[in-house]
Amino acid sequence: MSMPKPRPMYTVDEYLALERASEERHEYLDGQIYAMADESGEHGDISANVAGSLVSQLKGTPCRARIKDTKVRSGPAPRSRQSTAGLYSYPDIVVICDEPEYHDAHTDVILNPTALVEVLSPSTEAFDRGEKFDRYQVWNPTLKDYVLVSQDRPHIDHYSRQADGSWSYRSHTGREASVVISSIQCTLKLADVYDRVVFPEE
């Protein structure tokens, strides 16, 4: 019986160099690189609906929304060129308030997100709810709201950081529901989030 081949380890610098030259997107976790799953039609529609709602509400405020190709660092600043610690992820939507802070001069890795939105997929939901959220809580002190949007039913889970550092949780179900994201003074109406999305039970 042959032993499985060990997976290669990449430094943060190696990952960023590869990613900046790649036409596909990959996330990075403690030395490992993971290709991102293809987007379903429902995922694309929901992401666009959420982004459109937030962008229109953020006009004239200190906050801005970015989508798809903005990475977020959730880990320590690399202390050497051999560093492998940290998570570099692509949230579906990143909201930044005030001036963006960047990992380096390439200005493609954000350090100070205020709100993050993930549209859940079967292949990524456990990671988005688990390890990824754990890293966000520890390494992104500017993060105030984490929003998880289902793509198989009209449902949103909303985590909000409190003044003492703890997190509150609220669940919102049904197209008549709304989610208030206080840190950016925005409201997501599920009727808007799921516009043109039809579920089998409907």
PAVO-865628 format. One line per field, with one value per residue (C-alpha): x negated, z, y negated. Coordinates in Angstrom, 2 decimals, always signed. Example, Ala and Ser with C-alpha at 12.3 -4.5 7.8 and 13.67 -1.06 7.14 Angstrom:
<rs>
X: [-12.30|-13.67]
Z: [+7.80|+7.14]
Y: [+4.50|+1.06]
</rs>
This chain:
<rs>
X: [+0.00|-1.56|-1.55|+0.31|-1.95|-2.38|-0.77|-3.26|-3.54|-3.59|-4.74|-2.48|-4.77|-4.67|-0.88|-0.43|-2.84|-1.01|+2.42|+1.59|+0.52|+3.48|+6.72|+8.51|+9.03|+7.57|+7.76|+4.82|+4.76|+1.55|-0.59|+2.07|+3.71|+7.31|+9.04|+12.39|+15.49|+17.36|+20.31|+23.88|+26.50|+28.28|+25.03|+24.31|+27.80|+27.84|+24.34|+25.26|+28.51|+26.76|+23.99|+26.49|+28.50|+25.43|+23.80|+26.94|+27.28|+23.60|+23.55|+22.48|+21.18|+17.60|+18.10|+17.69|+18.50|+16.15|+16.93|+15.36|+11.68|+10.84|+8.82|+8.93|+6.01|+6.98|+3.68|+0.43|-1.70|-4.38|-7.57|-9.79|-9.68|-9.20|-5.99|-3.06|-0.65|+2.72|+5.88|+6.21|+9.81|+12.19|+15.46|+18.33|+18.74|+16.39|+17.51|+14.73|+15.34|+12.94|+9.67|+8.74|+5.67|+3.64|+1.26|-1.28|-1.75|+0.31|+3.47|+5.37|+5.44|+7.61|+6.81|+9.74|+13.12|+16.17|+18.72|+18.34|+21.01|+20.70|+23.24|+23.14|+22.38|+22.59|+18.83|+17.87|+20.59|+18.82|+15.63|+17.48|+19.29|+16.30|+12.60|+13.06|+15.32|+12.96|+10.08|+12.17|+13.04|+9.45|+7.53|+9.93|+10.77|+12.41|+15.02|+18.40|+20.85|+20.65|+23.59|+24.18|+26.73|+28.30|+28.71|+31.18|+33.90|+34.68|+32.60|+29.81|+27.71|+26.30|+23.46|+22.72|+19.78|+20.82|+19.01|+17.46|+16.09|+18.70|+20.89|+24.67|+26.58|+29.89|+31.61|+33.88|+36.16|+38.69|+38.87|+40.72|+37.79|+35.08|+31.54|+30.27|+26.48|+25.89|+22.16|+22.72|+26.27|+27.72|+30.74|+30.94|+34.50|+34.72|+37.21|+34.40|+31.67|+33.65|+35.09|+35.40|+34.32|+36.92|+36.72|+38.24|+40.76|+42.06]
Z: [+0.00|-1.06|+1.26|+0.09|-1.26|+1.12|-0.08|-0.92|+1.47|+0.10|+1.83|+1.88|-0.63|-2.96|-2.76|-3.50|-6.44|-7.91|-7.26|-8.87|-12.03|-12.09|-14.01|-11.38|-7.72|-4.83|-1.07|+1.27|+4.73|+6.68|+3.73|+1.66|-1.50|-2.34|-5.67|-5.31|-6.46|-9.59|-9.03|-9.53|-11.18|-7.85|-6.16|-8.87|-8.75|-4.96|-4.80|-7.40|-5.60|-2.26|-3.81|-5.67|-2.52|-0.45|-3.08|-3.46|+0.32|+0.85|-1.55|+0.25|+3.30|+4.44|+3.46|+0.15|-1.07|-3.09|-4.69|-5.96|-6.39|-3.09|-0.72|+3.06|+5.32|+8.56|+10.26|+11.40|+9.19|+7.73|+9.77|+7.13|+3.52|+4.79|+6.71|+6.10|+8.80|+8.04|+5.97|+2.70|+1.52|-1.06|+0.67|-1.76|-0.59|+1.50|+3.02|+4.09|+6.03|+6.03|+4.15|+3.11|+4.75|+2.62|+3.11|+0.66|-2.24|-4.59|-2.79|-3.40|+0.16|+2.68|+6.41|+7.77|+6.68|+8.53|+7.17|+5.22|+3.27|+2.20|-0.05|+1.16|-1.12|-0.21|-0.64|+1.45|+4.08|+6.85|+6.32|+6.14|+9.41|+11.16|+10.59|+8.41|+10.91|+13.75|+11.89|+11.12|+14.80|+16.00|+13.30|+11.96|+14.91|+12.57|+11.53|+13.03|+10.97|+9.32|+7.08|+5.75|+2.93|+1.99|-1.71|-1.29|+0.67|+1.66|+4.84|+6.27|+9.41|+10.88|+13.41|+14.97|+17.21|+20.47|+22.43|+24.78|+21.85|+22.02|+19.04|+18.84|+16.38|+14.61|+12.04|+9.35|+7.20|+4.51|+1.76|+4.06|+6.52|+6.70|+8.12|+9.71|+9.48|+12.00|+11.50|+7.93|+8.44|+5.76|+5.59|+3.44|+2.49|+1.69|-1.07|-2.77|-1.94|-3.54|-6.46|-9.51|-7.43|-7.45|-4.97|-5.69|-2.84|-4.25]
Y: [+0.00|-3.29|-6.27|-9.39|-12.09|-15.03|-18.22|-20.95|-23.88|-27.40|-30.55|-33.59|-35.31|-32.30|-32.14|-35.84|-35.69|-32.68|-34.17|-37.50|-35.68|-33.28|-33.65|-31.54|-32.35|-30.37|-30.76|-30.16|-28.60|-28.01|-26.98|-25.24|-26.62|-25.73|-26.33|-28.07|-26.23|-27.27|-29.60|-28.38|-30.56|-31.05|-32.01|-34.58|-36.09|-36.34|-37.85|-40.47|-41.29|-41.78|-43.87|-46.04|-46.68|-47.56|-49.77|-51.88|-52.29|-53.14|-56.08|-59.24|-57.34|-56.60|-52.95|-51.12|-47.60|-45.42|-42.08|-38.88|-39.70|-41.39|-39.23|-39.62|-38.68|-36.98|-36.24|-37.82|-39.99|-37.69|-38.06|-36.50|-35.40|-31.84|-32.58|-30.22|-31.41|-32.91|-32.83|-34.76|-34.53|-35.95|-36.89|-37.35|-40.94|-43.08|-46.38|-48.74|-51.94|-54.89|-54.37|-50.82|-49.31|-46.91|-44.00|-45.47|-47.86|-45.68|-46.94|-43.69|-42.29|-44.15|-44.29|-46.33|-44.93|-46.26|-43.77|-40.53|-38.65|-35.03|-33.32|-29.73|-26.78|-23.08|-22.68|-25.72|-26.16|-24.24|-26.23|-29.57|-28.83|-27.26|-27.85|-30.92|-32.69|-31.74|-33.41|-36.49|-36.92|-36.62|-38.46|-41.10|-43.36|-45.91|-43.32|-44.17|-42.09|-38.67|-37.75|-34.22|-33.99|-30.66|-29.86|-26.97|-28.83|-32.43|-32.50|-34.71|-34.18|-37.40|-37.60|-40.98|-41.91|-43.55|-46.28|-43.69|-41.67|-38.91|-38.05|-38.04|-35.87|-36.35|-34.16|-35.60|-33.42|-34.25|-36.84|-39.24|-39.40|-42.07|-42.13|-45.34|-45.70|-48.44|-48.96|-50.17|-51.46|-49.20|-46.92|-43.81|-42.91|-39.22|-40.03|-41.98|-39.46|-36.63|-38.60|-36.29|-33.27|-30.47|-27.60|-24.17|-24.38|-27.65]
</rs>
